[in-house]
Amino acid sequence: MNPLQIAILQIISDNDGEFSWYQIDRALSRRGTGGGSASGNLLSILRELEMAGLVAARAGHHAAQPLYSVTPAGQQQLGR
């Protein structure tokens, strides 16, 4: 896993919740880990993490903004 993928897993996991890609992007910006310029790739990274079984997505309030949560496999990847 690359540092950005790990940061995304940590953001979702640390906040004990489900996050939209927009919330993840804002958190990455606050951490200085990416955001903004990385947001174009953020959705593809989230899809990769989902396909790897590390995050799960469910429909949010808006169909275009699924909410992501870390799966048990994702927690294990983080060493938790």
KAZIHU-V835273 format. One record per helix or strand of 2 or more residues. SS is the DSSP state (~ for helix, > for strand). FROM is the first residue (numbers start at 0). TO is the last residue. If there is no record, write none. Layout:
((SS FROM TO) (SS FROM TO))
//
This chain:
((~ 2 13) (~ 20 30) (~ 35 50) (> 54 57) (> 66 69) (~ 71 76))
//
